[in-house]
Amino acid sequence: MKATTITGIVLIVLGLVGFLTGGFSFTKDTTTAKIGPLELSVKEKETVNFPQWLSLGAIALGAIVLVAGTRKG
């Protein structure tokens, strides 16, 4: 496979994943206070959202790159 074909497929897959999931979330542990043997920790849930226009743009760009890669070769 050519590099342009692989790039186009990767962009399409990433765009579809971003569009279908809408983002991802993760838990971050933070230590707020440590007094002797006593430790207070807080878990914060962070969410990262993918805009739909960005996902659709990645799909469209991937399709363009894929078509352009197949026409050259």
C-alpha positions as CSV (number, residue, x, y, z in Angstrom):
1,M,0.0,0.0,0.0
2,K,1.1,3.5,-0.7
3,A,1.6,6.1,2.0
4,T,-1.3,8.3,0.7
5,T,-3.7,5.3,0.8
6,I,-2.7,4.5,4.3
7,T,-3.1,8.1,5.4
8,G,-6.5,8.4,3.8
9,I,-7.7,5.2,5.5
10,V,-6.4,6.4,8.9
11,L,-8.1,9.8,8.6
12,I,-11.4,8.1,7.7
13,V,-11.2,5.7,10.6
14,L,-10.2,8.4,13.1
15,G,-13.1,10.6,11.8
16,L,-15.6,7.8,12.2
17,V,-14.4,7.0,15.7
18,G,-14.6,10.7,16.7
19,F,-18.0,11.0,15.2
20,L,-19.5,7.9,16.7
21,T,-18.0,8.2,20.2
22,G,-18.2,12.0,20.5
23,G,-15.1,12.1,22.7
24,F,-13.6,10.3,25.7
25,S,-13.2,10.7,29.4
26,F,-10.5,9.8,31.9
27,T,-9.9,10.0,35.6
28,K,-7.1,12.0,37.0
29,D,-5.8,11.5,40.6
30,T,-4.6,14.6,42.4
31,T,-3.2,14.9,45.9
32,T,-4.5,17.9,47.6
33,A,-3.1,17.5,51.2
34,K,-0.5,15.3,52.9
35,I,-0.2,15.6,56.7
36,G,2.0,13.0,58.2
37,P,0.6,9.5,57.4
38,L,-2.7,11.0,56.4
39,E,-3.1,11.7,52.7
40,L,-6.1,13.3,51.0
41,S,-6.5,12.5,47.3
42,V,-9.2,13.6,44.9
43,K,-10.2,11.9,41.7
44,E,-11.3,14.2,38.9
45,K,-13.1,13.1,35.9
46,E,-11.9,14.9,32.7
47,T,-13.9,14.8,29.5
48,V,-12.5,15.6,26.0
49,N,-15.1,16.2,23.3
50,F,-14.6,15.9,19.6
51,P,-16.6,18.5,17.6
52,Q,-18.7,16.9,14.9
53,W,-17.4,19.3,12.2
54,L,-13.8,18.1,13.0
55,S,-14.8,14.4,12.6
56,L,-16.7,15.1,9.4
57,G,-13.7,17.1,8.1
58,A,-11.3,14.2,8.9
59,I,-13.6,11.8,7.0
60,A,-13.9,14.2,4.0
61,L,-10.1,14.9,3.9
62,G,-9.4,11.1,4.2
63,A,-11.7,10.5,1.3
64,I,-10.0,13.2,-0.8
65,V,-6.5,11.8,0.0
66,L,-7.6,8.3,-0.7
67,V,-9.0,9.2,-4.1
68,A,-6.0,11.4,-5.0
69,G,-3.7,8.5,-4.0
70,T,-5.4,6.0,-6.2
71,R,-5.5,8.3,-9.2
72,K,-1.8,9.0,-9.2
73,G,-0.8,5.3,-9.1
